[in-house]
Every structure is written in structure tokens, then in C-alpha cells.
Amino acid sequence: MNVTVAIVEDDSATREIIADWINETSKFRCVGMYENVASALAALPGKSPDVVLVDINLPDSTGIECVRRLKPQLPQTQFVMVTVYGDSNHVFAALVAGACGYLLKRLTRASLVEALEEV
């Protein structure tokens, strides 16, 4: 059985690349892509993915707020932040909100798969 992964990312090219990387593996399957917090909040509770990759900087709110609102509804889901921000304030806020990990967007396919395996 594949580990299900959803992506919350406003940049369509980045969403597509990450989804392709996920779907090219035999262990993981992308089950949803969302461009903003509102669409993620509406859809993810019904999908209950194993892992959600969340960008911090989204157009209608922050990824940190998205995790804060979804984690109580999806306590078994692991949230991993994927962002350009590497400062400790963003990392700390993401972890407090319920994220279990943090990846910088300059990641490679191999590092993404490795991170998903660790989660």
C-alpha cells in the first residue's frame, strides 16, 4: 500500500514537479494538490492523507495557519513544511503549529523521497 501525500503550494509548476517526483516512486502517491489554504481546508479532512507538504507563504493565509487548523482534524496526518524560509522563527512556528518536519525548496528529488521515508 502506498503512503498518500497531498501538496499545498501556490506555485503551479512547483506543485506539478513535487507531484511528479512523488508519483514516480513505488512507495508514495500524490492524492491532492491545493493552491491555497481555503481549498486545502475544504478538501483535506475528507481525504485524510498520510503526509501533507505545505508551503509557508500562501496567497490567502500562511501554511503555518493551515497546519494549525488541519492538525486537530487530521491528528494522524504528518505535516511537513516546504519553503524558501530557513530562519529559526519560521521553523519554530511551524513546529508549534503541528508540523513534524521542515524542508527548504531547494531540495532534490532524492532528498524529498528521503524525507518522506523518514516521516
Protein Blocks (a to p, Z undefined) as FASTA:
>chain_A
ZZddddddfblklmmmmmmmmmmpmkbccfbdcfbfklmmmmmmmnopabdcddfbdfkb
cfklmmmmmmmmmmmbccddddfbfcfklmmmmmmnopabdcdfkbcfklmmmmmmmZZ
